[in-house]
Amino acid sequence: MVIRRFDMKVYLIQHAKAASQEQDPSRALTEEGRRDMAKVIDFVRRLQLSVDCIQHSGKKRAEQTAELLAGVVRASATTAREGLGPNDDVAAIESELNSAEQDTMIVGHMPFLGRLASLLLGGWESSQTVAFRNGGIVCLERNEESRWQIDWVVIPQILG
């Protein structure tokens, strides 16, 4: 019999605002995106979060967002990984999260994050359960019935 940790959390973060492809082909964060993340980081600092790993897609905007968060979140590693791109399949990540024992932070993109949250929360990836915003964090928690629920959400716009 497998005993699973039921209060496991996953933090889903849409990268902060990035330059357009025309402005910057690498799509680095804009100054506005960095300012928005500074607000979110001030909020996160007070929570004293600890995760096993901060994962990101490897795209510059996600990597930069993950690096900013790594400054205030205790994590054993910050790493790029396959399968977190905007249009990647969410099923493999859902399966990993459903069997995970350690809190995880994923910095990614839309529509991937929206589909992943919908699949975890409602079992249907196209249900558009959560409205993500650039630089926002959605914290999901696995409950005693091994179901995911929204624990909290923060977006830069509500932080002043």
C-alpha positions as CSV (number, residue, x, y, z in Angstrom):
1,M,0.0,0.0,0.0
2,V,1.3,3.4,-1.0
3,I,1.0,6.1,1.6
4,R,0.7,9.5,0.0
5,R,1.3,12.9,1.5
6,F,-2.1,14.6,1.2
7,D,-1.2,18.2,2.0
8,M,1.2,18.4,-1.0
9,K,1.2,21.7,-2.7
10,V,1.9,22.7,-6.3
11,Y,2.5,26.4,-7.2
12,L,1.6,27.2,-10.8
13,I,3.1,30.5,-12.0
14,Q,2.6,32.2,-15.3
15,H,5.8,34.0,-16.2
16,A,5.9,37.7,-15.7
17,K,5.2,40.1,-18.6
18,A,7.7,39.7,-21.4
19,A,8.7,41.7,-24.5
20,S,7.0,40.8,-27.7
21,Q,8.8,38.7,-30.3
22,E,9.3,41.8,-32.4
23,Q,10.8,43.8,-29.6
24,D,13.1,41.0,-28.3
25,P,13.3,37.6,-30.1
26,S,14.4,36.0,-26.8
27,R,11.3,37.4,-25.1
28,A,13.0,38.6,-21.9
29,L,11.0,40.1,-19.1
30,T,10.0,43.7,-19.4
31,E,10.6,46.3,-16.7
32,E,6.9,46.2,-16.0
33,G,7.2,42.4,-15.6
34,R,10.1,42.8,-13.2
35,R,8.2,45.4,-11.2
36,D,5.1,43.1,-11.0
37,M,7.3,40.2,-9.9
38,A,8.8,42.4,-7.2
39,K,5.3,42.8,-5.7
40,V,4.7,39.1,-5.8
41,I,8.1,38.3,-4.4
42,D,7.4,40.6,-1.4
43,F,4.2,38.7,-0.8
44,V,5.9,35.3,-1.2
45,R,8.8,36.3,1.1
46,R,6.4,36.5,4.0
47,L,5.1,33.0,3.4
48,Q,8.6,31.4,3.7
49,L,7.8,28.8,1.1
50,S,9.9,25.7,0.7
51,V,9.6,23.5,-2.3
52,D,11.5,20.5,-3.6
53,C,12.2,22.1,-7.0
54,I,11.4,25.2,-9.0
55,Q,10.8,23.9,-12.6
56,H,10.5,26.1,-15.7
57,S,10.1,25.6,-19.4
58,G,13.6,26.9,-20.3
59,K,12.2,29.8,-22.3
60,K,13.9,33.0,-21.2
61,R,10.8,34.7,-19.7
62,A,10.0,31.6,-17.6
63,E,13.7,31.1,-16.6
64,Q,14.0,34.8,-15.5
65,T,10.7,34.5,-13.5
66,A,11.9,31.3,-11.8
67,E,15.3,32.9,-10.9
68,L,13.5,35.8,-9.3
69,L,11.4,33.5,-7.2
70,A,14.4,31.4,-6.3
71,G,15.7,34.4,-4.4
72,V,12.9,34.0,-1.8
73,V,11.7,30.4,-2.1
74,R,13.8,27.7,-0.4
75,A,14.3,25.1,-3.1
76,S,16.8,22.2,-3.6
77,A,17.0,23.1,-7.3
78,T,15.8,25.4,-10.0
79,T,15.8,23.6,-13.3
80,A,14.6,23.8,-16.9
81,R,12.6,20.7,-17.9
82,E,11.0,19.4,-21.0
83,G,7.2,19.3,-21.3
84,L,6.4,22.8,-19.8
85,G,6.1,24.7,-23.1
86,P,3.0,26.7,-24.0
87,N,1.4,23.9,-26.1
88,D,2.9,20.8,-24.4
89,D,0.7,17.9,-23.3
90,V,-0.3,18.2,-19.6
91,A,-1.0,14.5,-18.9
92,A,2.6,13.5,-18.0
93,I,2.9,16.4,-15.6
94,E,-0.5,15.7,-14.1
95,S,0.6,12.1,-13.5
96,E,3.8,13.2,-11.8
97,L,2.0,15.7,-9.5
98,N,-0.6,13.1,-8.5
99,S,2.1,10.8,-7.2
100,A,4.5,13.5,-5.9
101,E,5.4,13.7,-2.2
102,Q,7.2,17.1,-2.3
103,D,5.9,20.6,-2.9
104,T,6.7,21.8,-6.4
105,M,6.8,25.1,-8.2
106,I,6.2,25.3,-11.9
107,V,6.9,28.4,-13.9
108,G,5.3,28.2,-17.3
109,H,3.0,29.6,-20.0
110,M,-0.5,29.8,-21.2
111,P,-2.3,27.8,-22.4
112,F,-0.3,25.0,-20.7
113,L,-0.9,26.2,-17.1
114,G,-4.6,26.7,-17.7
115,R,-5.0,23.2,-19.1
116,L,-2.9,21.7,-16.3
117,A,-4.9,23.4,-13.5
118,S,-8.2,22.4,-15.1
119,L,-7.1,18.8,-15.4
120,L,-6.0,18.7,-11.8
121,L,-9.0,20.5,-10.4
122,G,-11.8,19.1,-12.6
123,G,-10.4,16.2,-14.6
124,W,-11.0,18.0,-17.9
125,E,-8.2,20.1,-19.3
126,S,-10.3,22.3,-21.5
127,S,-12.7,23.5,-18.7
128,Q,-10.7,26.8,-18.1
129,T,-11.0,26.6,-14.4
130,V,-8.4,29.2,-13.5
131,A,-7.8,32.7,-15.0
132,F,-4.0,33.0,-15.0
133,R,-2.3,36.4,-15.1
134,N,1.4,37.3,-15.9
135,G,3.4,37.0,-12.7
136,G,0.5,35.4,-10.8
137,I,0.7,32.3,-8.6
138,V,-2.0,29.7,-8.1
139,C,-1.4,27.4,-5.2
140,L,-3.1,24.0,-5.4
141,E,-3.2,21.5,-2.5
142,R,-4.0,17.8,-2.6
143,N,-6.6,17.0,0.0
144,E,-7.3,13.8,2.0
145,E,-9.3,12.4,-0.9
146,S,-6.3,12.8,-3.2
147,R,-8.2,15.6,-5.0
148,W,-6.7,19.0,-5.9
149,Q,-8.3,22.2,-4.7
150,I,-7.3,25.9,-4.9
151,D,-5.6,26.9,-1.7
152,W,-4.8,30.5,-2.7
153,V,-4.1,32.8,-5.6
154,V,-2.2,36.0,-5.9
155,I,-1.7,38.3,-8.9
156,P,0.4,41.5,-9.1
157,Q,-2.7,43.7,-9.8
158,I,-4.1,43.0,-6.3
159,L,-0.8,43.8,-4.5
160,G,-0.9,47.5,-5.2
